[in-house]
């Protein structure tokens, strides 16, 4: 039981590199250039709403959709602000 719990916690580690999300080169490069290297940093940015992520140069709507899907598939809980529709 303890090993399983440890594996689950490692799976949703905030220190996981964004490269492991398999977003593609363009999206990953855009995040890296913006100084975002871990899932924890992405989630912190998503807490400010979608617009803050879309403001990153080279990171568009499709990349945001792929990002959110990858995070959910890995078991991360997205902040409520991440579901706001950016106009």
C-alpha positions as a Python dict, from the first residue, in 0.01 Angstrom:
ca = {
    (1, 'X'): (0, 0, 0),
    (2, 'X'): (278, 240, 89),
    (3, 'X'): (461, 169, -236),
    (4, 'X'): (145, 232, -436),
    (5, 'X'): (86, 561, -253),
    (6, 'X'): (447, 667, -318),
    (7, 'X'): (407, 588, -691),
    (8, 'X'): (86, 793, -710),
    (9, 'X'): (251, 1088, -536),
    (10, 'X'): (549, 1069, -771),
    (11, 'X'): (312, 1059, -1065),
    (12, 'X'): (156, 1391, -965),
    (13, 'X'): (477, 1558, -849),
    (14, 'X'): (483, 1933, -896),
    (15, 'X'): (852, 1902, -981),
    (16, 'X'): (778, 1697, -1295),
    (17, 'X'): (948, 1860, -1597),
    (18, 'X'): (711, 1997, -1862),
    (19, 'X'): (904, 1797, -2122),
    (20, 'X'): (733, 1485, -1984),
    (21, 'X'): (392, 1624, -2084),
    (22, 'X'): (476, 1561, -2451),
    (23, 'X'): (323, 1886, -2573),
    (24, 'X'): (542, 1910, -2879),
    (25, 'X'): (854, 2112, -2946),
    (26, 'X'): (690, 2448, -3015),
    (27, 'X'): (474, 2452, -2701),
    (28, 'X'): (751, 2317, -2480),
    (29, 'X'): (1000, 2569, -2618),
    (30, 'X'): (753, 2855, -2562),
    (31, 'X'): (705, 2755, -2199),
    (32, 'X'): (1079, 2710, -2147),
    (33, 'X'): (1155, 3054, -2294),
    (34, 'X'): (897, 3199, -2053),
    (35, 'X'): (1089, 3044, -1762),
    (36, 'X'): (842, 2764, -1696),
    (37, 'X'): (1014, 2430, -1645),
    (38, 'X'): (792, 2227, -1408),
    (39, 'X'): (429, 2125, -1375),
    (40, 'X'): (410, 2323, -1051),
    (41, 'X'): (497, 2642, -1238),
    (42, 'X'): (237, 2566, -1505),
    (43, 'X'): (-33, 2508, -1243),
    (44, 'X'): (60, 2832, -1067),
    (45, 'X'): (22, 3016, -1397),
    (46, 'X'): (-311, 2846, -1465),
    (47, 'X'): (-437, 2974, -1128),
    (48, 'X'): (-423, 3320, -1284),
    (49, 'X'): (-653, 3205, -1566),
    (50, 'X'): (-616, 3092, -1924),
    (51, 'X'): (-524, 3440, -2046),
    (52, 'X'): (-198, 3431, -1851),
    (53, 'X'): (-92, 3113, -2031),
    (54, 'X'): (-211, 3234, -2370),
    (55, 'X'): (-5, 3550, -2321),
    (56, 'X'): (312, 3342, -2360),
    (57, 'X'): (457, 3407, -2703),
    (58, 'X'): (427, 3098, -2925),
    (59, 'X'): (175, 2926, -2697),
    (60, 'X'): (-172, 2918, -2849),
    (61, 'X'): (-518, 2782, -2783),
    (62, 'X'): (-440, 2429, -2914),
    (63, 'X'): (-130, 2411, -2697),
    (64, 'X'): (-340, 2514, -2397),
    (65, 'X'): (-597, 2244, -2471),
    (66, 'X'): (-320, 1984, -2507),
    (67, 'X'): (-159, 2106, -2184),
    (68, 'X'): (-479, 2077, -1983),
    (69, 'X'): (-556, 1735, -2130),
    (70, 'X'): (-206, 1606, -2048),
    (71, 'X'): (-227, 1735, -1691),
    (72, 'X'): (-567, 1574, -1635),
    (73, 'X'): (-451, 1243, -1785),
    (74, 'X'): (-162, 1236, -1539),
    (75, 'X'): (-395, 1293, -1244),
    (76, 'X'): (-331, 1662, -1174),
    (77, 'X'): (-616, 1873, -1039),
    (78, 'X'): (-648, 2191, -1245),
    (79, 'X'): (-728, 2517, -1067),
    (80, 'X'): (-1082, 2655, -1115),
    (81, 'X'): (-941, 2961, -1293),
    (82, 'X'): (-801, 2731, -1564),
    (83, 'X'): (-1155, 2667, -1686),
    (84, 'X'): (-1227, 3033, -1751),
    (85, 'X'): (-1277, 3111, -2115),
    (86, 'X'): (-1025, 3368, -2232),
    (87, 'X'): (-1169, 3612, -2481),
}
